[in-house]
Amino acid sequence: MECVFKPGQTYKTRDGREVSVYRSDGSGLFSVRGAIGGVPFRWRNDGAYHMKRGSPCDLMPPAPPRIREKVWVAIYSDGQMYMYKSELNARSMPRGGLLRIVPCLLIEIVDGEPGV
């Protein structure tokens, strides 16, 4: 298993404490080395502090990148909304003679954001 914890990076433990990883060379069972508040700790490549995951001291892997997308929304007089990839398309695409009732709106979609 490849180690996702890279030296020089900062991570968090399961209970939220900050960890500075200074070594992850893959040697031995507990090959990730770092410090929590200046106190040295060792973890497995998967971030487990003990033989099984579930300890408050487990390293949590980095969050996956969020997917971001920008879309332009046009709202028409019949109440329909259409999304477009570009402002030019949002402003120029005719919809059967309907009028836009508000200016085109730019909306940024962020996957995984709390409360969305």
A tleap script that builds the chain and sets N, CA, C and O, in Angstrom:
source leaprc.protein.ff14SB
mol = sequence {
  NMET GLU CYS VAL PHE LYS PRO GLY GLN THR
  TYR LYS THR ARG ASP GLY ARG GLU VAL SER
  VAL TYR ARG SER ASP GLY SER GLY LEU PHE
  SER VAL ARG GLY ALA ILE GLY GLY VAL PRO
  PHE ARG TRP ARG ASN ASP GLY ALA TYR HIE
  MET LYS ARG GLY SER PRO CYS ASP LEU MET
  PRO PRO ALA PRO PRO ARG ILE ARG GLU LYS
  VAL TRP VAL ALA ILE TYR SER ASP GLY GLN
  MET TYR MET TYR LYS SER GLU LEU ASN ALA
  ARG SER MET PRO ARG GLY GLY LEU LEU ARG
  ILE VAL PRO CYS LEU LEU ILE GLU ILE VAL
  ASP GLY GLU PRO GLY CVAL
}
set mol.1.N position { 0.844 -1.185 0.000 }
set mol.1.CA position { 0.000 0.000 0.000 }
set mol.1.C position { 0.887 1.246 0.000 }
set mol.1.O position { 1.804 1.375 0.811 }
set mol.2.N position { 0.592 2.159 -0.927 }
set mol.2.CA position { 1.361 3.393 -1.001 }
set mol.2.C position { 0.937 4.322 0.130 }
set mol.2.O position { -0.241 4.419 0.471 }
set mol.3.N position { 1.914 4.990 0.693 }
set mol.3.CA position { 1.647 5.910 1.794 }
set mol.3.C position { 1.170 7.249 1.245 }
set mol.3.O position { 1.808 7.818 0.360 }
set mol.4.N position { 0.051 7.756 1.763 }
set mol.4.CA position { -0.478 9.039 1.317 }
set mol.4.C position { 0.031 10.196 2.173 }
set mol.4.O position { -0.236 11.360 1.874 }
set mol.5.N position { 0.757 9.877 3.224 }
set mol.5.CA position { 1.271 10.895 4.139 }
set mol.5.C position { 2.692 11.266 3.739 }
set mol.5.O position { 3.597 10.434 3.793 }
set mol.6.N position { 2.882 12.510 3.339 }
set mol.6.CA position { 4.151 12.961 2.782 }
set mol.6.C position { 4.925 13.808 3.793 }
set mol.6.O position { 4.337 14.631 4.495 }
set mol.7.N position { 6.256 13.605 3.870 }
set mol.7.CA position { 7.086 14.428 4.753 }
set mol.7.C position { 6.958 15.911 4.403 }
set mol.7.O position { 6.839 16.285 3.237 }
set mol.8.N position { 6.985 16.731 5.431 }
set mol.8.CA position { 6.881 18.170 5.239 }
set mol.8.C position { 5.454 18.678 5.181 }
set mol.8.O position { 5.226 19.886 5.127 }
set mol.9.N position { 4.485 17.760 5.193 }
set mol.9.CA position { 3.073 18.150 5.138 }
set mol.9.C position { 2.459 18.099 6.537 }
set mol.9.O position { 2.971 17.430 7.435 }
set mol.10.N position { 1.370 18.808 6.698 }
set mol.10.CA position { 0.642 18.824 7.965 }
set mol.10.C position { -0.693 18.122 7.768 }
set mol.10.O position { -1.385 18.346 6.776 }
set mol.11.N position { -1.046 17.267 8.727 }
set mol.11.CA position { -2.299 16.512 8.685 }
set mol.11.C position { -2.996 16.674 10.026 }
set mol.11.O position { -2.510 17.385 10.906 }
set mol.12.N position { -4.127 16.019 10.178 }
set mol.12.CA position { -4.856 16.042 11.454 }
set mol.12.C position { -5.064 14.615 11.936 }
set mol.12.O position { -5.148 13.674 11.147 }
set mol.13.N position { -5.146 14.484 13.262 }
set mol.13.CA position { -5.486 13.191 13.839 }
set mol.13.C position { -7.003 13.047 13.825 }
set mol.13.O position { -7.726 14.000 13.535 }
set mol.14.N position { -7.464 11.865 14.137 }
set mol.14.CA position { -8.906 11.605 14.181 }
set mol.14.C position { -9.595 12.566 15.162 }
set mol.14.O position { -10.732 12.977 14.930 }
set mol.15.N position { -8.910 12.921 16.252 }
set mol.15.CA position { -9.520 13.832 17.229 }
set mol.15.C position { -9.200 15.305 16.962 }
set mol.15.O position { -9.487 16.162 17.798 }
set mol.16.N position { -8.597 15.606 15.785 }
set mol.16.CA position { -8.439 16.994 15.360 }
set mol.16.C position { -7.118 17.670 15.669 }
set mol.16.O position { -6.951 18.848 15.354 }
set mol.17.N position { -6.173 16.964 16.275 }
set mol.17.CA position { -4.883 17.591 16.570 }
set mol.17.C position { -4.027 17.670 15.307 }
set mol.17.O position { -4.120 16.814 14.428 }
set mol.18.N position { -3.195 18.705 15.229 }
set mol.18.CA position { -2.329 18.904 14.073 }
set mol.18.C position { -1.075 18.039 14.181 }
set mol.18.O position { -0.463 17.936 15.244 }
set mol.19.N position { -0.706 17.418 13.056 }
set mol.19.CA position { 0.457 16.529 12.996 }
set mol.19.C position { 1.396 17.019 11.909 }
set mol.19.O position { 0.969 17.282 10.784 }
set mol.20.N position { 2.673 17.142 12.242 }
set mol.20.CA position { 3.698 17.442 11.243 }
set mol.20.C position { 4.425 16.145 10.935 }
set mol.20.O position { 5.081 15.576 11.807 }
set mol.21.N position { 4.310 15.674 9.694 }
set mol.21.CA position { 4.985 14.440 9.293 }
set mol.21.C position { 6.386 14.796 8.814 }
set mol.21.O position { 6.553 15.674 7.968 }
set mol.22.N position { 7.397 14.112 9.357 }
set mol.22.CA position { 8.764 14.394 8.925 }
set mol.22.C position { 9.433 13.204 8.249 }
set mol.22.O position { 10.547 13.333 7.743 }
set mol.23.N position { 8.769 12.042 8.233 }
set mol.23.CA position { 9.355 10.886 7.548 }
set mol.23.C position { 8.249 9.887 7.198 }
set mol.23.O position { 7.359 9.621 8.006 }
set mol.24.N position { 8.321 9.345 5.994 }
set mol.24.CA position { 7.399 8.269 5.584 }
set mol.24.C position { 8.095 7.467 4.494 }
set mol.24.O position { 7.761 7.576 3.314 }
set mol.25.N position { 9.059 6.665 4.904 }
set mol.25.CA position { 9.913 5.970 3.939 }
set mol.25.C position { 9.462 4.557 3.606 }
set mol.25.O position { 10.078 3.906 2.763 }
set mol.26.N position { 8.406 4.064 4.243 }
set mol.26.CA position { 7.908 2.730 3.922 }
set mol.26.C position { 8.670 1.603 4.585 }
set mol.26.O position { 8.373 0.434 4.339 }
set mol.27.N position { 9.635 1.921 5.414 }
set mol.27.CA position { 10.401 0.862 6.085 }
set mol.27.C position { 9.729 0.473 7.398 }
set mol.27.O position { 9.440 1.327 8.236 }
set mol.28.N position { 9.488 -0.803 7.563 }
set mol.28.CA position { 8.881 -1.289 8.797 }
set mol.28.C position { 7.387 -1.093 8.825 }
set mol.28.O position { 6.803 -0.460 7.944 }
set mol.29.N position { 6.775 -1.653 9.863 }
set mol.29.CA position { 5.326 -1.603 9.991 }
set mol.29.C position { 4.829 -0.186 10.270 }
set mol.29.O position { 3.853 0.257 9.665 }
set mol.30.N position { 5.486 0.517 11.169 }
set mol.30.CA position { 5.092 1.879 11.530 }
set mol.30.C position { 6.098 2.854 10.917 }
set mol.30.O position { 6.979 3.370 11.605 }
set mol.31.N position { 5.950 3.096 9.618 }
set mol.31.CA position { 6.971 3.832 8.875 }
set mol.31.C position { 6.717 5.331 8.754 }
set mol.31.O position { 7.585 6.063 8.279 }
set mol.32.N position { 5.552 5.796 9.171 }
set mol.32.CA position { 5.267 7.236 9.130 }
set mol.32.C position { 5.639 7.818 10.484 }
set mol.32.O position { 5.176 7.364 11.531 }
set mol.33.N position { 6.483 8.830 10.431 }
set mol.33.CA position { 6.920 9.462 11.683 }
set mol.33.C position { 6.577 10.938 11.640 }
set mol.33.O position { 6.721 11.607 10.617 }
set mol.34.N position { 6.123 11.420 12.775 }
set mol.34.CA position { 5.744 12.816 12.867 }
set mol.34.C position { 5.655 13.243 14.310 }
set mol.34.O position { 6.090 12.523 15.208 }
set mol.35.N position { 5.094 14.409 14.534 }
set mol.35.CA position { 4.989 14.944 15.890 }
set mol.35.C position { 3.639 15.611 16.083 }
set mol.35.O position { 3.097 16.256 15.186 }
set mol.36.N position { 3.120 15.430 17.283 }
set mol.36.CA position { 1.903 16.121 17.718 }
set mol.36.C position { 2.320 17.003 18.879 }
set mol.36.O position { 2.676 16.503 19.947 }
set mol.37.N position { 2.279 18.300 18.680 }
set mol.37.CA position { 2.688 19.221 19.732 }
set mol.37.C position { 4.120 19.000 20.185 }
set mol.37.O position { 4.423 19.162 21.368 }
set mol.38.N position { 4.998 18.637 19.279 }
set mol.38.CA position { 6.410 18.417 19.599 }
set mol.38.C position { 6.719 17.029 20.135 }
set mol.38.O position { 7.888 16.702 20.340 }
set mol.39.N position { 5.708 16.205 20.369 }
set mol.39.CA position { 5.896 14.846 20.883 }
set mol.39.C position { 5.940 13.885 19.690 }
set mol.39.O position { 5.011 13.871 18.882 }
set mol.40.N position { 7.019 13.071 19.566 }
set mol.40.CA position { 7.122 12.165 18.422 }
set mol.40.C position { 6.096 11.028 18.483 }
set mol.40.O position { 5.804 10.484 19.548 }
set mol.41.N position { 5.560 10.689 17.303 }
set mol.41.CA position { 4.614 9.585 17.146 }
set mol.41.C position { 5.010 8.793 15.908 }
set mol.41.O position { 5.752 9.282 15.056 }
set mol.42.N position { 4.500 7.545 15.816 }
set mol.42.CA position { 4.692 6.698 14.639 }
set mol.42.C position { 3.346 6.114 14.230 }
set mol.42.O position { 2.505 5.791 15.069 }
set mol.43.N position { 3.163 5.987 12.900 }
set mol.43.CA position { 1.925 5.438 12.361 }
set mol.43.C position { 2.232 4.449 11.248 }
set mol.43.O position { 3.327 4.440 10.687 }
set mol.44.N position { 1.252 3.622 10.942 }
set mol.44.CA position { 1.354 2.753 9.766 }
set mol.44.C position { 1.123 3.598 8.510 }
set mol.44.O position { 0.696 4.749 8.594 }
set mol.45.N position { 1.412 3.009 7.346 }
set mol.45.CA position { 1.199 3.726 6.073 }
set mol.45.C position { -0.243 4.159 5.871 }
set mol.45.O position { -0.501 5.152 5.191 }
set mol.46.N position { -1.192 3.423 6.456 }
set mol.46.CA position { -2.603 3.804 6.301 }
set mol.46.C position { -3.057 4.809 7.357 }
set mol.46.O position { -4.230 5.181 7.394 }
set mol.47.N position { -2.140 5.250 8.214 }
set mol.47.CA position { -2.452 6.256 9.220 }
set mol.47.C position { -2.850 5.697 10.571 }
set mol.47.O position { -3.092 6.463 11.504 }
set mol.48.N position { -2.922 4.371 10.702 }
set mol.48.CA position { -3.327 3.769 11.979 }
set mol.48.C position { -2.228 3.951 13.022 }
set mol.48.O position { -1.048 3.739 12.744 }
set mol.49.N position { -2.633 4.344 14.212 }
set mol.49.CA position { -1.691 4.504 15.314 }
set mol.49.C position { -1.427 3.158 15.979 }
set mol.49.O position { -0.314 2.904 16.441 }
set mol.50.N position { -2.434 2.297 16.034 }
set mol.50.CA position { -2.311 0.939 16.570 }
set mol.50.C position { -2.460 -0.045 15.420 }
set mol.50.O position { -2.485 0.363 14.259 }
set mol.51.N position { -2.555 -1.296 15.715 }
set mol.51.CA position { -2.688 -2.312 14.673 }
set mol.51.C position { -4.002 -2.161 13.897 }
set mol.51.O position { -4.072 -2.519 12.721 }
set mol.52.N position { -5.024 -1.640 14.541 }
set mol.52.CA position { -6.303 -1.395 13.863 }
set mol.52.C position { -6.593 0.099 13.924 }
set mol.52.O position { -6.195 0.788 14.864 }
set mol.53.N position { -7.291 0.582 12.908 }
set mol.53.CA position { -7.717 1.987 12.941 }
set mol.53.C position { -8.824 2.145 13.984 }
set mol.53.O position { -9.527 1.191 14.317 }
set mol.54.N position { -8.960 3.358 14.485 }
set mol.54.CA position { -10.001 3.632 15.462 }
set mol.54.C position { -9.495 4.401 16.662 }
set mol.54.O position { -10.276 4.748 17.548 }
set mol.55.N position { -8.192 4.675 16.708 }
set mol.55.CA position { -7.611 5.436 17.808 }
set mol.55.C position { -7.792 6.935 17.563 }
set mol.55.O position { -7.796 7.372 16.412 }
set mol.56.N position { -7.941 7.731 18.629 }
set mol.56.CA position { -7.984 9.184 18.456 }
set mol.56.C position { -6.693 9.725 17.829 }
set mol.56.O position { -6.685 10.825 17.275 }
set mol.57.N position { -5.599 8.951 17.917 }
set mol.57.CA position { -4.310 9.381 17.372 }
set mol.57.C position { -4.107 8.989 15.910 }
set mol.57.O position { -3.075 9.327 15.329 }
set mol.58.N position { -5.062 8.286 15.302 }
set mol.58.CA position { -4.924 7.912 13.892 }
set mol.58.C position { -4.753 9.156 13.032 }
set mol.58.O position { -5.390 10.182 13.270 }
set mol.59.N position { -3.884 9.054 12.026 }
set mol.59.CA position { -3.746 10.124 11.042 }
set mol.59.C position { -4.895 10.026 10.051 }
set mol.59.O position { -5.236 8.939 9.584 }
set mol.60.N position { -5.477 11.151 9.740 }
set mol.60.CA position { -6.561 11.167 8.766 }
set mol.60.C position { -5.985 11.539 7.405 }
set mol.60.O position { -5.220 12.497 7.294 }
set mol.61.N position { -6.348 10.788 6.372 }
set mol.61.CA position { -5.808 11.078 5.043 }
set mol.61.C position { -6.268 12.445 4.554 }
set mol.61.O position { -7.282 12.968 5.015 }
set mol.62.N position { -5.522 13.017 3.627 }
set mol.62.CA position { -5.931 14.318 3.103 }
set mol.62.C position { -7.303 14.224 2.438 }
set mol.62.O position { -7.658 13.199 1.857 }
set mol.63.N position { -8.048 15.287 2.533 }
set mol.63.CA position { -9.380 15.323 1.919 }
set mol.63.C position { -9.243 15.275 0.401 }
set mol.63.O position { -8.326 15.877 -0.156 }
set mol.64.N position { -10.142 14.569 -0.268 }
set mol.64.CA position { -10.070 14.548 -1.729 }
set mol.64.C position { -10.316 15.952 -2.279 }
set mol.64.O position { -11.018 16.748 -1.656 }
set mol.65.N position { -9.750 16.253 -3.425 }
set mol.65.CA position { -9.969 17.589 -3.986 }
set mol.65.C position { -11.444 17.813 -4.273 }
set mol.65.O position { -12.154 16.913 -4.723 }
set mol.66.N position { -11.882 19.015 -4.006 }
set mol.66.CA position { -13.274 19.362 -4.284 }
set mol.66.C position { -13.441 19.622 -5.771 }
set mol.66.O position { -12.545 20.137 -6.440 }
set mol.67.N position { -14.582 19.260 -6.254 }
set mol.67.CA position { -14.879 19.493 -7.664 }
set mol.67.C position { -15.530 20.860 -7.765 }
set mol.67.O position { -16.559 21.116 -7.141 }
set mol.68.N position { -14.937 21.718 -8.539 }
set mol.68.CA position { -15.491 23.063 -8.714 }
set mol.68.C position { -15.917 23.233 -10.165 }
set mol.68.O position { -15.233 22.809 -11.097 }
set mol.69.N position { -17.035 23.851 -10.314 }
set mol.69.CA position { -17.527 24.132 -11.654 }
set mol.69.C position { -18.255 25.464 -11.621 }
set mol.69.O position { -18.997 25.757 -10.684 }
set mol.70.N position { -18.037 26.259 -12.644 }
set mol.70.CA position { -18.746 27.529 -12.764 }
set mol.70.C position { -19.757 27.399 -13.892 }
set mol.70.O position { -19.438 26.916 -14.978 }
set mol.71.N position { -20.968 27.834 -13.621 }
set mol.71.CA position { -22.016 27.822 -14.641 }
set mol.71.C position { -22.727 29.170 -14.628 }
set mol.71.O position { -22.811 29.847 -13.604 }
set mol.72.N position { -23.221 29.525 -15.772 }
set mol.72.CA position { -24.027 30.733 -15.910 }
set mol.72.C position { -25.490 30.318 -15.996 }
set mol.72.O position { -25.843 29.398 -16.734 }
set mol.73.N position { -26.332 31.003 -15.237 }
set mol.73.CA position { -27.756 30.672 -15.204 }
set mol.73.C position { -28.549 31.834 -15.792 }
set mol.73.O position { -28.351 32.996 -15.435 }
set mol.74.N position { -29.445 31.484 -16.697 }
set mol.74.CA position { -30.363 32.467 -17.269 }
set mol.74.C position { -31.779 32.072 -16.837 }
set mol.74.O position { -32.178 30.915 -16.974 }
set mol.75.N position { -32.530 33.043 -16.315 }
set mol.75.CA position { -33.912 32.803 -15.885 }
set mol.75.C position { -34.835 33.540 -16.860 }
set mol.75.O position { -34.673 34.734 -17.115 }
set mol.76.N position { -35.803 32.797 -17.396 }
set mol.76.CA position { -36.677 33.340 -18.432 }
set mol.76.C position { -38.063 33.650 -17.881 }
set mol.76.O position { -38.421 33.229 -16.781 }
set mol.77.N position { -38.838 34.396 -18.672 }
set mol.77.CA position { -40.150 34.888 -18.234 }
set mol.77.C position { -41.156 33.780 -17.948 }
set mol.77.O position { -42.155 34.029 -17.274 }
set mol.78.N position { -40.924 32.561 -18.440 }
set mol.78.CA position { -41.848 31.464 -18.129 }
set mol.78.C position { -41.440 30.727 -16.849 }
set mol.78.O position { -42.051 29.722 -16.484 }
set mol.79.N position { -40.386 31.243 -16.161 }
set mol.79.CA position { -39.943 30.632 -14.905 }
set mol.79.C position { -38.878 29.562 -15.077 }
set mol.79.O position { -38.346 29.055 -14.089 }
set mol.80.N position { -38.565 29.216 -16.303 }
set mol.80.CA position { -37.540 28.193 -16.551 }
set mol.80.C position { -36.142 28.778 -16.356 }
set mol.80.O position { -35.887 29.945 -16.653 }
set mol.81.N position { -35.255 27.941 -15.853 }
set mol.81.CA position { -33.851 28.327 -15.697 }
set mol.81.C position { -33.004 27.381 -16.536 }
set mol.81.O position { -33.273 26.181 -16.603 }
set mol.82.N position { -31.991 27.927 -17.165 }
set mol.82.CA position { -31.074 27.130 -17.977 }
set mol.82.C position { -29.647 27.456 -17.548 }
set mol.82.O position { -29.312 28.605 -17.257 }
set mol.83.N position { -28.815 26.414 -17.518 }
set mol.83.CA position { -27.412 26.594 -17.156 }
set mol.83.C position { -26.550 26.479 -18.402 }
set mol.83.O position { -26.810 25.664 -19.288 }
set mol.84.N position { -25.519 27.314 -18.450 }
set mol.84.CA position { -24.602 27.345 -19.576 }
set mol.84.C position { -23.165 27.350 -19.064 }
set mol.84.O position { -22.888 27.797 -17.952 }
set mol.85.N position { -22.262 26.847 -19.893 }
set mol.85.CA position { -20.841 26.812 -19.526 }
set mol.85.C position { -20.160 28.164 -19.697 }
set mol.85.O position { -19.105 28.403 -19.110 }
set mol.86.N position { -20.750 29.049 -20.493 }
set mol.86.CA position { -20.112 30.352 -20.706 }
set mol.86.C position { -21.146 31.477 -20.589 }
set mol.86.O position { -22.339 31.277 -20.815 }
set mol.87.N position { -20.653 32.653 -20.231 }
set mol.87.CA position { -21.526 33.818 -20.143 }
set mol.87.C position { -22.071 34.184 -21.522 }
set mol.87.O position { -23.228 34.584 -21.656 }
set mol.88.N position { -21.236 34.046 -22.535 }
set mol.88.CA position { -21.675 34.360 -23.896 }
set mol.88.C position { -22.887 33.525 -24.291 }
set mol.88.O position { -23.860 34.056 -24.827 }
set mol.89.N position { -22.833 32.219 -24.031 }
set mol.89.CA position { -23.978 31.362 -24.354 }
set mol.89.C position { -25.206 31.721 -23.518 }
set mol.89.O position { -26.324 31.726 -24.032 }
set mol.90.N position { -25.005 32.018 -22.251 }
set mol.90.CA position { -26.136 32.357 -21.377 }
set mol.90.C position { -26.840 33.612 -21.863 }
set mol.90.O position { -28.065 33.713 -21.788 }
set mol.91.N position { -26.076 34.558 -22.355 }
set mol.91.CA position { -26.660 35.825 -22.799 }
set mol.91.C position { -27.257 35.744 -24.209 }
set mol.91.O position { -28.169 36.503 -24.537 }
set mol.92.N position { -26.752 34.836 -25.036 }
set mol.92.CA position { -27.150 34.865 -26.441 }
set mol.92.C position { -28.076 33.737 -26.889 }
set mol.92.O position { -28.641 33.819 -27.980 }
set mol.93.N position { -28.248 32.695 -26.093 }
set mol.93.CA position { -29.080 31.568 -26.529 }
set mol.93.C position { -30.556 31.939 -26.451 }
set mol.93.O position { -31.061 32.209 -25.361 }
set mol.94.N position { -31.256 31.959 -27.579 }
set mol.94.CA position { -32.686 32.283 -27.560 }
set mol.94.C position { -33.494 31.099 -27.024 }
set mol.94.O position { -33.101 29.947 -27.206 }
set mol.95.N position { -34.596 31.374 -26.379 }
set mol.95.CA position { -35.487 30.344 -25.848 }
set mol.95.C position { -36.902 30.599 -26.344 }
set mol.95.O position { -37.779 30.978 -25.568 }
set mol.96.N position { -37.118 30.394 -27.613 }
set mol.96.CA position { -38.469 30.506 -28.179 }
set mol.96.C position { -39.123 31.856 -27.989 }
set mol.96.O position { -40.329 31.930 -27.751 }
set mol.97.N position { -38.349 32.927 -28.088 }
set mol.97.CA position { -38.906 34.269 -27.972 }
set mol.97.C position { -39.126 34.731 -26.542 }
set mol.97.O position { -39.615 35.841 -26.330 }
set mol.98.N position { -38.774 33.895 -25.535 }
set mol.98.CA position { -38.951 34.296 -24.142 }
set mol.98.C position { -37.897 35.327 -23.746 }
set mol.98.O position { -36.785 35.329 -24.274 }
set mol.99.N position { -38.252 36.178 -22.833 }
set mol.99.CA position { -37.327 37.188 -22.346 }
set mol.99.C position { -36.662 36.722 -21.055 }
set mol.99.O position { -37.283 36.066 -20.220 }
set mol.100.N position { -35.375 37.079 -20.909 }
set mol.100.CA position { -34.713 36.848 -19.623 }
set mol.100.C position { -35.265 37.868 -18.646 }
set mol.100.O position { -35.375 39.047 -18.982 }
set mol.101.N position { -35.618 37.432 -17.432 }
set mol.101.CA position { -36.218 38.373 -16.474 }
set mol.101.C position { -35.210 38.922 -15.473 }
set mol.101.O position { -35.507 39.884 -14.764 }
set mol.102.N position { -34.026 38.325 -15.404 }
set mol.102.CA position { -32.938 38.857 -14.573 }
set mol.102.C position { -31.657 38.743 -15.390 }
set mol.102.O position { -31.583 37.946 -16.325 }
set mol.103.N position { -30.644 39.542 -15.039 }
set mol.103.CA position { -29.364 39.357 -15.723 }
set mol.103.C position { -28.849 37.934 -15.474 }
set mol.103.O position { -29.251 37.285 -14.508 }
set mol.104.N position { -27.981 37.467 -16.327 }
set mol.104.CA position { -27.406 36.128 -16.134 }
set mol.104.C position { -26.603 36.102 -14.844 }
set mol.104.O position { -25.911 37.061 -14.505 }
set mol.105.N position { -26.707 34.987 -14.133 }
set mol.105.CA position { -26.040 34.843 -12.841 }
set mol.105.C position { -24.900 33.839 -12.948 }
set mol.105.O position { -25.054 32.779 -13.554 }
set mol.106.N position { -23.765 34.175 -12.363 }
set mol.106.CA position { -22.644 33.243 -12.292 }
set mol.106.C position { -22.754 32.478 -10.981 }
set mol.106.O position { -22.834 33.080 -9.910 }
set mol.107.N position { -22.758 31.143 -11.068 }
set mol.107.CA position { -22.870 30.297 -9.881 }
set mol.107.C position { -21.686 29.346 -9.868 }
set mol.107.O position { -21.359 28.733 -10.884 }
set mol.108.N position { -21.044 29.226 -8.706 }
set mol.108.CA position { -19.938 28.282 -8.546 }
set mol.108.C position { -20.428 27.106 -7.740 }
set mol.108.O position { -20.930 27.274 -6.628 }
set mol.109.N position { -20.287 25.910 -8.295 }
set mol.109.CA position { -20.722 24.680 -7.633 }
set mol.109.C position { -19.508 24.029 -6.993 }
set mol.109.O position { -18.511 23.763 -7.665 }
set mol.110.N position { -19.594 23.770 -5.684 }
set mol.110.CA position { -18.504 23.145 -4.948 }
set mol.110.C position { -19.023 21.861 -4.343 }
set mol.110.O position { -19.914 21.884 -3.494 }
set mol.111.N position { -18.466 20.728 -4.778 }
set mol.111.CA position { -18.883 19.423 -4.297 }
set mol.111.C position { -18.348 19.189 -2.894 }
set mol.111.O position { -17.170 19.430 -2.631 }
set mol.112.N position { -19.198 18.723 -1.995 }
set mol.112.CA position { -18.757 18.338 -0.669 }
set mol.112.C position { -18.653 19.457 0.328 }
set mol.112.O position { -18.155 19.237 1.432 }
set mol.113.N position { -19.095 20.644 -0.004 }
set mol.113.CA position { -19.010 21.737 0.941 }
set mol.113.C position { -20.103 21.589 1.987 }
set mol.113.O position { -21.259 21.350 1.635 }
set mol.114.N position { -19.759 21.726 3.288 }
set mol.114.CA position { -20.769 21.545 4.336 }
set mol.114.C position { -21.951 22.492 4.132 }
set mol.114.O position { -21.781 23.666 3.802 }
set mol.115.N position { -23.140 21.954 4.335 }
set mol.115.CA position { -24.343 22.761 4.244 }
set mol.115.C position { -24.880 22.930 2.839 }
set mol.115.O position { -25.848 23.660 2.626 }
set mol.116.N position { -24.263 22.264 1.880 }
set mol.116.CA position { -24.726 22.416 0.486 }
set mol.116.C position { -25.423 21.143 0.051 }
set mol.116.O position { -25.890 21.052 -1.084 }
savepdb mol mol.pdb
quit
